[in-house]
Amino acid sequence: MASLGIALIGTGFMGKCHAMAWSHVRPVFGDIPDIRLETLCDIDPELTLQRSREYGFARAETDWRKLIEDDRIDVVSITAPNNVHREMAVAFLEAGKHVWCEKPMALTLDEAEAMAAAAENARGRTLLGYNYIKNPAVMHAKHLIATGDIGDIVHFRGQVDEDYLASPDVPWSKRARIDLWGLGTLGDITCHLVSFAHFLLGDIASVAADMGTVVKQRPVPGTNEMREVENEDIAHAIVRFKSGISGTLASSRAAWGRKNLIRFEIHGTKGMLVFDQERLNELQLYVSEGPEATRGFRTILTGPSHSPYGQFIPAPGHQLGFNELKVIEAKHLLDCIASGSECFVNFAEGLKIERVIHGMARSARERSWVEVN
Ligand SMILES: NC(=O)c1ccc[n+]([C@@H]2O[C@H](COP(=O)([O-])OP(=O)(O)OC[C@H]3O[C@@H](n4cnc5c(N)ncnc54)[C@H](O)[C@@H]3O)[C@@H](O)[C@H]2O)c1
């Protein structure tokens, strides 16, 4: 494969993150195809032109449909909002392109199913933006589980909290509308927690959940009006994995003080692993060995012995950041394109995550256990 042409849709938070990933993946990993930054697409013409120059793209475009039949484009990064993921992803897959789409997959389970069906029949690879599982510390946790360092796994405890909607003064926005944004905390952040669970321990099979909205109305900007928040601020569940392992998932977008807490504990018969995204270069390991008096959690600080950390930095403890996880994700997509193998999380695996979060919403509404996978 001589080179790959890239189109990027969206220039916001995730748009910039994907742009950095595409620019850095070759300098970091070396032996990969030449990357051509072909087209940057967003809806504001002036801003898109400005960003295309800053990010290094050859062209700026405001109509994403013009990219569908453009033969210079091989891979499309979709970082536009959730309500356009399905339409864009399906069109690009049908045109034979590879698609890297941000999470959550879509607004509804029906849309996610349509995306997975399109991917099944497509020539292109698919990847969803579950960046946190690309962390070398998390990959090391998976390795320690596989080697039996903490014995047989008996329990998963997951928590994801942020405070971006904790204040009642945050104005009403499209985030509050189910038809434009979809689920609340479940779609925004619980899906990341499920990606950890599925990556480390396999699929969740059933859920029993509860959910609620803390701030039920928010002020509409520029008016005296208060408008209803349609989706959930808090959701939590007890879960059962296909393997029989039990677990809990807890999530809030109204948890004061939490900026990006994504924490899991993996309980084993011989020890425990603990990870927290707010300290993303560390993994905590407890092993029930040695004299009781000197036992305790050990902090493993990531370094070159935790691949692919060493591709970025030759010295241990100097620490990776959020944007570097996206570079690792880009490399994973390029590897899968080269080998023809499936990415994790591809659209088929992403659909399983959507079944868990939508299953949690259904379980909470019906006040009963729901089979999800
Ligand atoms: N992986 C992660 O950790 C992570 C973090 C934040 C957001 N996200 C996801 O990324 C996506 C985008 O979120 P964001 O925070 O970057 O949003 P954002 O609002 O900062 O950026 C979205 C961009 O898409 C553009 N856009 C909207 N409609 C468009 C269209 N029809 N054609 C072209 N451009 C269009 C907007 O103008 C905007 O520039 C969401 O799906 C979100 O859930 C993922």
The ligand as a MOL file (V3000), in Angstrom:
LIG
                    3D

  0  0  0     0  0            999 V3000
M  V30 BEGIN CTAB
M  V30 COUNTS 44 48 0 0 0
M  V30 BEGIN ATOM
M  V30 1 N -13.5330 9.4350 22.1130 0
M  V30 2 C -13.6880 10.3710 23.0280 0
M  V30 3 O -13.0480 10.3450 24.0770 0
M  V30 4 C -14.6570 11.5050 22.7460 0
M  V30 5 C -14.5790 12.7130 23.4750 0
M  V30 6 C -15.4690 13.7440 23.1390 0
M  V30 7 C -16.3970 13.5710 22.1280 0
M  V30 8 N -16.4700 12.3770 21.4620 0 CHG=1
M  V30 9 C -17.4520 12.1730 20.3700 0
M  V30 10 O -16.9930 12.9010 19.2170 0
M  V30 11 C -18.1060 13.4050 18.4850 0
M  V30 12 C -17.9380 14.9250 18.3380 0
M  V30 13 O -17.8460 15.4970 19.6150 0
M  V30 14 P -17.0260 16.8810 19.8300 0
M  V30 15 O -16.9400 17.0380 21.3040 0
M  V30 16 O -15.8120 16.8870 18.9830 0 CHG=-1
M  V30 17 O -18.0940 17.9130 19.2420 0
M  V30 18 P -17.8250 19.4030 18.7460 0
M  V30 19 O -19.1450 20.0910 18.8010 0
M  V30 20 O -16.6530 19.9960 19.4480 0
M  V30 21 O -17.4010 19.2080 17.2010 0
M  V30 22 C -18.2950 18.6850 16.2510 0
M  V30 23 C -17.9680 19.3360 14.9070 0
M  V30 24 O -18.7580 18.7170 13.8860 0
M  V30 25 C -19.2190 19.7430 13.0030 0
M  V30 26 N -20.4070 19.2940 12.2710 0
M  V30 27 C -21.6780 19.1940 12.7130 0
M  V30 28 N -22.4870 18.7420 11.7440 0
M  V30 29 C -21.7080 18.5760 10.6360 0
M  V30 30 C -21.9670 18.1690 9.3040 0
M  V30 31 N -23.2100 17.8090 8.9090 0
M  V30 32 N -20.9420 18.1350 8.4200 0
M  V30 33 C -19.6850 18.4820 8.8230 0
M  V30 34 N -19.3750 18.8850 10.0730 0
M  V30 35 C -20.3750 18.9260 10.9780 0
M  V30 36 C -19.4920 20.9300 13.9260 0
M  V30 37 O -19.5760 22.1420 13.2080 0
M  V30 38 C -18.3060 20.8380 14.8790 0
M  V30 39 O -17.1840 21.5610 14.3910 0
M  V30 40 C -19.3580 12.9920 19.2510 0
M  V30 41 O -19.8720 11.8230 18.6760 0
M  V30 42 C -18.8380 12.7110 20.6630 0
M  V30 43 O -19.6210 11.7650 21.3690 0
M  V30 44 C -15.5950 11.3650 21.7360 0
M  V30 END ATOM
M  V30 BEGIN BOND
M  V30 1 1 1 2
M  V30 2 2 2 3
M  V30 3 1 2 4
M  V30 4 1 4 5
M  V30 5 2 4 44
M  V30 6 2 5 6
M  V30 7 1 6 7
M  V30 8 2 7 8
M  V30 9 1 8 9
M  V30 10 1 8 44
M  V30 11 1 9 10
M  V30 12 1 9 42
M  V30 13 1 10 11
M  V30 14 1 11 12
M  V30 15 1 11 40
M  V30 16 1 12 13
M  V30 17 1 13 14
M  V30 18 2 14 15
M  V30 19 1 14 16
M  V30 20 1 14 17
M  V30 21 1 17 18
M  V30 22 2 18 19
M  V30 23 1 18 20
M  V30 24 1 18 21
M  V30 25 1 21 22
M  V30 26 1 22 23
M  V30 27 1 23 24
M  V30 28 1 23 38
M  V30 29 1 24 25
M  V30 30 1 25 26
M  V30 31 1 25 36
M  V30 32 1 26 27
M  V30 33 1 26 35
M  V30 34 2 27 28
M  V30 35 1 28 29
M  V30 36 1 29 30
M  V30 37 2 29 35
M  V30 38 1 30 31
M  V30 39 2 30 32
M  V30 40 1 32 33
M  V30 41 2 33 34
M  V30 42 1 34 35
M  V30 43 1 36 37
M  V30 44 1 36 38
M  V30 45 1 38 39
M  V30 46 1 40 41
M  V30 47 1 40 42
M  V30 48 1 42 43
M  V30 END BOND
M  V30 END CTAB
M  END
